[in-house]
Amino acid sequence: AGVISMAISKRLLLILIIVAICCCCTVISRTVPEGRIYGGQNAREGQFPYQVMVTRSRNGYLTVCGGAIISRNYVLTAAHCIDRDSAATEYLVRAGTVKFNAGGVGRQVAEVKIHPQYQSFDYDVALLRLSRPLDFNDKIKSIPLAKKDVPVNTPTIVSGWGGISSGGLANTLQYNTLYTLSHKVCVQRLNTIANSMRCLGKSAGNGICGGDSGGPAVAKGTLIGISSFIVNGCASSLPNGFSDVVYTRDWIRKNSDAP
């Protein structure tokens, strides 16, 4: 009976967390965004060559997420950015620019692979196979998948065109520095967190926001996370949630040509 009670308690805690969570995928009308992400800085051209924008256009609205180039043929993003009822060809990946509405090169998505265990931000990763390989240059490059966890308090760069404090999305790619936390601390701060998730610490007024989902979290030159969720709003001091690339690395490599 004690085991059953503990299982139910953990499930209730997870439900409470999910209720408090806001996913970071954004649907906007076709207007020009402006301003800055929460606590972010403008990125320079070529500063984050692995960053891409993932969009789906329908009925005059644009669904916006981020993604990370992991090979010439594949982009890694968040599973919750993908509408299972949409065809893969509805998604467009744009690489090689820091501007929201200009520059870079586009690739239509040929195939979408969602982690088979994805549910409610657990295993929140998806692979996008591109219709044509990307041509790598100074502004378009892949990012290596992390092979092992980095130490606690390691500076981690997150980037995206996500929500800004004044409303809308950023016109120029924004980036910010968060810090790795242990899984134990993540559980303490967020009450519960699945093994496939990791969290990154931040101060109030900083971090990811709507539109940043699927974007990269990079530490020591490797991809350690994919932006997944926020708790209690973009300006909260609570940690941001990410899919753990190390934990899902075997699936990613098995289903792509990432090294």
Contacts in CASP RR format, 6 or more apart in sequence:
PFRMAT RR
TARGET T0000
AUTHOR 0000-0000-0000
METHOD contacts of the structure
MODEL  1
AGVISMAISKRLLLILIIVAICCCCTVISRTVPEGRIYGGQNAREGQFPY
QVMVTRSRNGYLTVCGGAIISRNYVLTAAHCIDRDSAATEYLVRAGTVKF
NAGGVGRQVAEVKIHPQYQSFDYDVALLRLSRPLDFNDKIKSIPLAKKDV
PVNTPTIVSGWGGISSGGLANTLQYNTLYTLSHKVCVQRLNTIANSMRCL
GKSAGNGICGGDSGGPAVAKGTLIGISSFIVNGCASSLPNGFSDVVYTRD
WIRKNSDAP
10 192 0 8 1.000
13 191 0 8 1.000
13 192 0 8 1.000
14 120 0 8 1.000
14 192 0 8 1.000
14 194 0 8 1.000
16 191 0 8 1.000
17 190 0 8 1.000
17 191 0 8 1.000
17 192 0 8 1.000
17 193 0 8 1.000
17 231 0 8 1.000
18 120 0 8 1.000
18 121 0 8 1.000
20 231 0 8 1.000
20 232 0 8 1.000
21 121 0 8 1.000
21 229 0 8 1.000
21 230 0 8 1.000
21 231 0 8 1.000
22 210 0 8 1.000
22 229 0 8 1.000
22 230 0 8 1.000
22 231 0 8 1.000
22 233 0 8 1.000
23 80 0 8 1.000
23 121 0 8 1.000
23 210 0 8 1.000
23 213 0 8 1.000
23 228 0 8 1.000
23 229 0 8 1.000
24 65 0 8 1.000
24 78 0 8 1.000
24 162 0 8 1.000
24 208 0 8 1.000
24 209 0 8 1.000
24 210 0 8 1.000
24 211 0 8 1.000
24 212 0 8 1.000
24 213 0 8 1.000
24 214 0 8 1.000
24 227 0 8 1.000
24 228 0 8 1.000
24 229 0 8 1.000
24 230 0 8 1.000
25 63 0 8 1.000
25 64 0 8 1.000
25 65 0 8 1.000
25 78 0 8 1.000
25 80 0 8 1.000
25 81 0 8 1.000
25 210 0 8 1.000
25 211 0 8 1.000
25 213 0 8 1.000
26 63 0 8 1.000
26 64 0 8 1.000
26 65 0 8 1.000
26 162 0 8 1.000
26 163 0 8 1.000
26 169 0 8 1.000
26 210 0 8 1.000
26 211 0 8 1.000
26 213 0 8 1.000
27 61 0 8 1.000
27 62 0 8 1.000
27 63 0 8 1.000
27 64 0 8 1.000
28 61 0 8 1.000
28 62 0 8 1.000
28 64 0 8 1.000
28 168 0 8 1.000
28 169 0 8 1.000
29 60 0 8 1.000
29 61 0 8 1.000
29 62 0 8 1.000
30 60 0 8 1.000
30 61 0 8 1.000
30 62 0 8 1.000
32 100 0 8 1.000
32 101 0 8 1.000
32 171 0 8 1.000
33 100 0 8 1.000
33 161 0 8 1.000
33 164 0 8 1.000
33 168 0 8 1.000
33 169 0 8 1.000
33 170 0 8 1.000
33 171 0 8 1.000
34 164 0 8 1.000
34 166 0 8 1.000
34 168 0 8 1.000
34 170 0 8 1.000
34 171 0 8 1.000
35 164 0 8 1.000
35 166 0 8 1.000
35 170 0 8 1.000
35 171 0 8 1.000
36 42 0 8 1.000
36 164 0 8 1.000
36 165 0 8 1.000
36 170 0 8 1.000
36 174 0 8 1.000
37 160 0 8 1.000
37 161 0 8 1.000
37 162 0 8 1.000
37 163 0 8 1.000
37 164 0 8 1.000
37 170 0 8 1.000
37 174 0 8 1.000
37 176 0 8 1.000
37 207 0 8 1.000
37 208 0 8 1.000
37 209 0 8 1.000
37 212 0 8 1.000
38 163 0 8 1.000
38 164 0 8 1.000
38 165 0 8 1.000
38 176 0 8 1.000
38 205 0 8 1.000
38 206 0 8 1.000
38 207 0 8 1.000
38 208 0 8 1.000
38 209 0 8 1.000
38 234 0 8 1.000
38 235 0 8 1.000
39 174 0 8 1.000
39 176 0 8 1.000
39 205 0 8 1.000
39 206 0 8 1.000
39 207 0 8 1.000
40 174 0 8 1.000
40 175 0 8 1.000
40 176 0 8 1.000
40 206 0 8 1.000
40 207 0 8 1.000
41 174 0 8 1.000
41 175 0 8 1.000
41 176 0 8 1.000
42 98 0 8 1.000
42 172 0 8 1.000
42 173 0 8 1.000
42 174 0 8 1.000
43 51 0 8 1.000
43 98 0 8 1.000
43 159 0 8 1.000
43 172 0 8 1.000
43 173 0 8 1.000
43 174 0 8 1.000
43 175 0 8 1.000
44 98 0 8 1.000
45 97 0 8 1.000
45 98 0 8 1.000
45 139 0 8 1.000
46 96 0 8 1.000
46 98 0 8 1.000
46 138 0 8 1.000
46 139 0 8 1.000
47 98 0 8 1.000
47 175 0 8 1.000
48 98 0 8 1.000
48 157 0 8 1.000
48 159 0 8 1.000
48 173 0 8 1.000
48 175 0 8 1.000
48 216 0 8 1.000
48 218 0 8 1.000
49 69 0 8 1.000
49 96 0 8 1.000
49 138 0 8 1.000
49 139 0 8 1.000
49 140 0 8 1.000
49 141 0 8 1.000
50 68 0 8 1.000
50 69 0 8 1.000
50 141 0 8 1.000
50 142 0 8 1.000
50 143 0 8 1.000
50 216 0 8 1.000
50 218 0 8 1.000
50 223 0 8 1.000
51 66 0 8 1.000
51 67 0 8 1.000
51 68 0 8 1.000
51 69 0 8 1.000
51 95 0 8 1.000
51 159 0 8 1.000
51 160 0 8 1.000
51 173 0 8 1.000
51 215 0 8 1.000
51 216 0 8 1.000
52 66 0 8 1.000
52 67 0 8 1.000
52 68 0 8 1.000
52 69 0 8 1.000
52 75 0 8 1.000
52 93 0 8 1.000
52 94 0 8 1.000
52 95 0 8 1.000
52 96 0 8 1.000
53 64 0 8 1.000
53 65 0 8 1.000
53 66 0 8 1.000
53 67 0 8 1.000
53 93 0 8 1.000
53 94 0 8 1.000
53 100 0 8 1.000
53 161 0 8 1.000
54 64 0 8 1.000
54 65 0 8 1.000
54 66 0 8 1.000
54 67 0 8 1.000
54 75 0 8 1.000
54 77 0 8 1.000
54 81 0 8 1.000
54 91 0 8 1.000
54 92 0 8 1.000
54 93 0 8 1.000
54 128 0 8 1.000
54 214 0 8 1.000
55 62 0 8 1.000
55 63 0 8 1.000
55 64 0 8 1.000
55 65 0 8 1.000
55 91 0 8 1.000
55 92 0 8 1.000
55 94 0 8 1.000
56 62 0 8 1.000
56 63 0 8 1.000
56 83 0 8 1.000
56 86 0 8 1.000
56 90 0 8 1.000
56 91 0 8 1.000
56 92 0 8 1.000
57 63 0 8 1.000
57 90 0 8 1.000
57 92 0 8 1.000
58 86 0 8 1.000
58 90 0 8 1.000
63 81 0 8 1.000
63 83 0 8 1.000
64 161 0 8 1.000
64 162 0 8 1.000
64 169 0 8 1.000
64 211 0 8 1.000
65 77 0 8 1.000
65 78 0 8 1.000
65 81 0 8 1.000
65 211 0 8 1.000
65 212 0 8 1.000
65 213 0 8 1.000
65 214 0 8 1.000
65 215 0 8 1.000
66 77 0 8 1.000
66 78 0 8 1.000
66 81 0 8 1.000
66 160 0 8 1.000
66 161 0 8 1.000
66 211 0 8 1.000
66 212 0 8 1.000
66 213 0 8 1.000
66 214 0 8 1.000
66 215 0 8 1.000
66 227 0 8 1.000
67 75 0 8 1.000
67 76 0 8 1.000
67 77 0 8 1.000
67 93 0 8 1.000
67 214 0 8 1.000
67 215 0 8 1.000
67 216 0 8 1.000
67 226 0 8 1.000
68 75 0 8 1.000
68 76 0 8 1.000
68 77 0 8 1.000
68 143 0 8 1.000
68 214 0 8 1.000
68 215 0 8 1.000
68 216 0 8 1.000
68 223 0 8 1.000
68 226 0 8 1.000
69 75 0 8 1.000
69 95 0 8 1.000
69 134 0 8 1.000
69 140 0 8 1.000
69 141 0 8 1.000
69 142 0 8 1.000
69 143 0 8 1.000
70 76 0 8 1.000
70 142 0 8 1.000
70 143 0 8 1.000
70 145 0 8 1.000
70 223 0 8 1.000
70 252 0 8 1.000
70 256 0 8 1.000
70 258 0 8 1.000
71 142 0 8 1.000
71 256 0 8 1.000
71 257 0 8 1.000
71 258 0 8 1.000
71 259 0 8 1.000
72 130 0 8 1.000
72 133 0 8 1.000
72 134 0 8 1.000
72 135 0 8 1.000
72 136 0 8 1.000
72 142 0 8 1.000
73 129 0 8 1.000
73 130 0 8 1.000
73 133 0 8 1.000
73 134 0 8 1.000
73 256 0 8 1.000
73 257 0 8 1.000
74 127 0 8 1.000
74 128 0 8 1.000
74 129 0 8 1.000
74 130 0 8 1.000
74 256 0 8 1.000
74 257 0 8 1.000
74 258 0 8 1.000
75 93 0 8 1.000
75 127 0 8 1.000
75 128 0 8 1.000
75 130 0 8 1.000
76 125 0 8 1.000
76 126 0 8 1.000
76 127 0 8 1.000
76 128 0 8 1.000
76 214 0 8 1.000
76 223 0 8 1.000
76 226 0 8 1.000
76 245 0 8 1.000
76 252 0 8 1.000
76 256 0 8 1.000
76 258 0 8 1.000
77 125 0 8 1.000
77 126 0 8 1.000
77 127 0 8 1.000
77 128 0 8 1.000
77 213 0 8 1.000
77 214 0 8 1.000
77 215 0 8 1.000
77 226 0 8 1.000
78 124 0 8 1.000
78 125 0 8 1.000
78 126 0 8 1.000
78 213 0 8 1.000
78 214 0 8 1.000
78 215 0 8 1.000
78 226 0 8 1.000
78 227 0 8 1.000
78 228 0 8 1.000
78 243 0 8 1.000
79 114 0 8 1.000
79 115 0 8 1.000
79 118 0 8 1.000
79 123 0 8 1.000
79 124 0 8 1.000
79 125 0 8 1.000
79 126 0 8 1.000
80 118 0 8 1.000
80 121 0 8 1.000
80 124 0 8 1.000
80 213 0 8 1.000
80 228 0 8 1.000
81 126 0 8 1.000
81 213 0 8 1.000
81 214 0 8 1.000
82 91 0 8 1.000
82 112 0 8 1.000
82 114 0 8 1.000
82 126 0 8 1.000
84 114 0 8 1.000
88 109 0 8 1.000
88 110 0 8 1.000
88 111 0 8 1.000
88 112 0 8 1.000
88 128 0 8 1.000
88 129 0 8 1.000
89 108 0 8 1.000
89 109 0 8 1.000
89 110 0 8 1.000
89 131 0 8 1.000
90 109 0 8 1.000
91 108 0 8 1.000
91 109 0 8 1.000
91 112 0 8 1.000
91 128 0 8 1.000
92 106 0 8 1.000
92 107 0 8 1.000
92 108 0 8 1.000
92 109 0 8 1.000
93 106 0 8 1.000
93 107 0 8 1.000
93 108 0 8 1.000
93 109 0 8 1.000
93 128 0 8 1.000
93 130 0 8 1.000
94 103 0 8 1.000
94 104 0 8 1.000
94 105 0 8 1.000
94 106 0 8 1.000
94 107 0 8 1.000
95 104 0 8 1.000
95 105 0 8 1.000
95 106 0 8 1.000
95 107 0 8 1.000
95 134 0 8 1.000
95 139 0 8 1.000
95 140 0 8 1.000
96 103 0 8 1.000
96 104 0 8 1.000
96 105 0 8 1.000
96 139 0 8 1.000
96 140 0 8 1.000
97 103 0 8 1.000
97 104 0 8 1.000
97 139 0 8 1.000
98 172 0 8 1.000
98 173 0 8 1.000
99 171 0 8 1.000
99 172 0 8 1.000
99 173 0 8 1.000
100 161 0 8 1.000
100 169 0 8 1.000
100 170 0 8 1.000
100 171 0 8 1.000
100 172 0 8 1.000
100 173 0 8 1.000
101 171 0 8 1.000
104 139 0 8 1.000
105 134 0 8 1.000
105 135 0 8 1.000
105 140 0 8 1.000
107 130 0 8 1.000
107 131 0 8 1.000
107 132 0 8 1.000
107 134 0 8 1.000
108 130 0 8 1.000
108 131 0 8 1.000
109 128 0 8 1.000
109 129 0 8 1.000
109 130 0 8 1.000
109 131 0 8 1.000
110 129 0 8 1.000
110 130 0 8 1.000
110 131 0 8 1.000
111 128 0 8 1.000
111 129 0 8 1.000
112 126 0 8 1.000
112 127 0 8 1.000
112 128 0 8 1.000
112 129 0 8 1.000
113 126 0 8 1.000
113 127 0 8 1.000
113 129 0 8 1.000
113 255 0 8 1.000
113 256 0 8 1.000
114 125 0 8 1.000
114 126 0 8 1.000
115 123 0 8 1.000
115 124 0 8 1.000
115 125 0 8 1.000
115 126 0 8 1.000
115 248 0 8 1.000
115 251 0 8 1.000
116 123 0 8 1.000
117 123 0 8 1.000
117 196 0 8 1.000
118 124 0 8 1.000
118 125 0 8 1.000
118 126 0 8 1.000
121 194 0 8 1.000
121 197 0 8 1.000
121 228 0 8 1.000
121 229 0 8 1.000
121 241 0 8 1.000
122 194 0 8 1.000
122 196 0 8 1.000
122 197 0 8 1.000
123 194 0 8 1.000
123 196 0 8 1.000
123 243 0 8 1.000
123 248 0 8 1.000
124 196 0 8 1.000
124 197 0 8 1.000
124 226 0 8 1.000
124 228 0 8 1.000
124 229 0 8 1.000
124 243 0 8 1.000
125 226 0 8 1.000
125 243 0 8 1.000
125 245 0 8 1.000
125 248 0 8 1.000
125 251 0 8 1.000
125 252 0 8 1.000
127 252 0 8 1.000
127 255 0 8 1.000
127 256 0 8 1.000
129 256 0 8 1.000
134 140 0 8 1.000
136 142 0 8 1.000
142 258 0 8 1.000
143 216 0 8 1.000
143 218 0 8 1.000
143 221 0 8 1.000
143 222 0 8 1.000
143 223 0 8 1.000
144 221 0 8 1.000
144 222 0 8 1.000
144 223 0 8 1.000
144 259 0 8 1.000
145 222 0 8 1.000
145 223 0 8 1.000
145 245 0 8 1.000
145 249 0 8 1.000
145 252 0 8 1.000
145 253 0 8 1.000
145 258 0 8 1.000
145 259 0 8 1.000
146 219 0 8 1.000
146 222 0 8 1.000
146 223 0 8 1.000
146 224 0 8 1.000
146 225 0 8 1.000
146 245 0 8 1.000
146 246 0 8 1.000
146 249 0 8 1.000
147 222 0 8 1.000
147 246 0 8 1.000
147 249 0 8 1.000
148 246 0 8 1.000
149 180 0 8 1.000
149 224 0 8 1.000
149 246 0 8 1.000
150 156 0 8 1.000
150 180 0 8 1.000
150 219 0 8 1.000
150 220 0 8 1.000
150 222 0 8 1.000
150 224 0 8 1.000
151 180 0 8 1.000
152 180 0 8 1.000
152 181 0 8 1.000
152 182 0 8 1.000
152 185 0 8 1.000
153 179 0 8 1.000
153 180 0 8 1.000
154 179 0 8 1.000
154 180 0 8 1.000
154 219 0 8 1.000
154 220 0 8 1.000
155 177 0 8 1.000
155 178 0 8 1.000
155 179 0 8 1.000
155 219 0 8 1.000
156 177 0 8 1.000
156 178 0 8 1.000
156 179 0 8 1.000
156 180 0 8 1.000
156 200 0 8 1.000
156 217 0 8 1.000
156 218 0 8 1.000
156 219 0 8 1.000
156 224 0 8 1.000
157 175 0 8 1.000
157 176 0 8 1.000
157 177 0 8 1.000
157 216 0 8 1.000
157 217 0 8 1.000
157 218 0 8 1.000
157 219 0 8 1.000
158 175 0 8 1.000
158 176 0 8 1.000
158 177 0 8 1.000
158 178 0 8 1.000
158 200 0 8 1.000
158 207 0 8 1.000
158 208 0 8 1.000
158 212 0 8 1.000
158 215 0 8 1.000
158 216 0 8 1.000
158 217 0 8 1.000
158 218 0 8 1.000
158 227 0 8 1.000
158 240 0 8 1.000
159 173 0 8 1.000
159 174 0 8 1.000
159 175 0 8 1.000
159 176 0 8 1.000
159 215 0 8 1.000
159 216 0 8 1.000
160 170 0 8 1.000
160 173 0 8 1.000
160 174 0 8 1.000
160 175 0 8 1.000
160 208 0 8 1.000
160 211 0 8 1.000
160 212 0 8 1.000
160 215 0 8 1.000
161 169 0 8 1.000
161 170 0 8 1.000
161 173 0 8 1.000
161 174 0 8 1.000
161 211 0 8 1.000
161 212 0 8 1.000
162 169 0 8 1.000
162 170 0 8 1.000
162 174 0 8 1.000
162 208 0 8 1.000
162 209 0 8 1.000
162 210 0 8 1.000
162 211 0 8 1.000
162 212 0 8 1.000
163 169 0 8 1.000
163 170 0 8 1.000
163 209 0 8 1.000
163 210 0 8 1.000
163 211 0 8 1.000
163 212 0 8 1.000
163 234 0 8 1.000
164 170 0 8 1.000
164 174 0 8 1.000
164 209 0 8 1.000
165 205 0 8 1.000
165 234 0 8 1.000
165 235 0 8 1.000
169 210 0 8 1.000
169 211 0 8 1.000
176 202 0 8 1.000
176 206 0 8 1.000
176 207 0 8 1.000
178 200 0 8 1.000
178 201 0 8 1.000
178 202 0 8 1.000
178 206 0 8 1.000
178 207 0 8 1.000
178 217 0 8 1.000
178 240 0 8 1.000
179 200 0 8 1.000
179 201 0 8 1.000
179 202 0 8 1.000
180 198 0 8 1.000
180 200 0 8 1.000
180 201 0 8 1.000
180 219 0 8 1.000
180 224 0 8 1.000
181 189 0 8 1.000
181 198 0 8 1.000
181 199 0 8 1.000
181 200 0 8 1.000
181 201 0 8 1.000
181 239 0 8 1.000
183 193 0 8 1.000
183 195 0 8 1.000
183 198 0 8 1.000
185 199 0 8 1.000
186 193 0 8 1.000
186 197 0 8 1.000
186 198 0 8 1.000
186 199 0 8 1.000
186 239 0 8 1.000
187 193 0 8 1.000
189 199 0 8 1.000
189 238 0 8 1.000
189 239 0 8 1.000
190 199 0 8 1.000
190 231 0 8 1.000
190 238 0 8 1.000
190 239 0 8 1.000
190 241 0 8 1.000
193 199 0 8 1.000
193 241 0 8 1.000
195 244 0 8 1.000
195 247 0 8 1.000
196 243 0 8 1.000
196 244 0 8 1.000
196 247 0 8 1.000
196 248 0 8 1.000
197 228 0 8 1.000
197 241 0 8 1.000
197 242 0 8 1.000
197 243 0 8 1.000
197 244 0 8 1.000
198 224 0 8 1.000
198 225 0 8 1.000
198 241 0 8 1.000
198 242 0 8 1.000
198 243 0 8 1.000
198 244 0 8 1.000
198 247 0 8 1.000
199 239 0 8 1.000
199 240 0 8 1.000
199 241 0 8 1.000
199 242 0 8 1.000
200 217 0 8 1.000
200 239 0 8 1.000
200 240 0 8 1.000
200 241 0 8 1.000
200 242 0 8 1.000
201 239 0 8 1.000
201 240 0 8 1.000
202 237 0 8 1.000
202 239 0 8 1.000
202 240 0 8 1.000
203 237 0 8 1.000
204 235 0 8 1.000
204 236 0 8 1.000
204 237 0 8 1.000
205 234 0 8 1.000
205 235 0 8 1.000
205 236 0 8 1.000
205 237 0 8 1.000
207 230 0 8 1.000
207 234 0 8 1.000
207 240 0 8 1.000
208 227 0 8 1.000
208 230 0 8 1.000
208 234 0 8 1.000
208 240 0 8 1.000
209 230 0 8 1.000
209 233 0 8 1.000
209 234 0 8 1.000
210 230 0 8 1.000
210 234 0 8 1.000
212 227 0 8 1.000
213 227 0 8 1.000
213 228 0 8 1.000
214 226 0 8 1.000
214 227 0 8 1.000
214 228 0 8 1.000
215 226 0 8 1.000
215 227 0 8 1.000
216 223 0 8 1.000
216 225 0 8 1.000
216 226 0 8 1.000
216 227 0 8 1.000
217 223 0 8 1.000
217 224 0 8 1.000
217 225 0 8 1.000
217 226 0 8 1.000
217 227 0 8 1.000
217 242 0 8 1.000
218 224 0 8 1.000
223 245 0 8 1.000
224 242 0 8 1.000
224 244 0 8 1.000
224 245 0 8 1.000
224 246 0 8 1.000
225 242 0 8 1.000
225 243 0 8 1.000
225 244 0 8 1.000
225 245 0 8 1.000
226 242 0 8 1.000
226 243 0 8 1.000
226 245 0 8 1.000
227 240 0 8 1.000
227 241 0 8 1.000
227 242 0 8 1.000
228 241 0 8 1.000
228 242 0 8 1.000
228 243 0 8 1.000
229 240 0 8 1.000
229 241 0 8 1.000
230 236 0 8 1.000
230 240 0 8 1.000
230 241 0 8 1.000
231 238 0 8 1.000
231 239 0 8 1.000
231 240 0 8 1.000
231 241 0 8 1.000
232 238 0 8 1.000
245 252 0 8 1.000
252 258 0 8 1.000
253 259 0 8 1.000
END
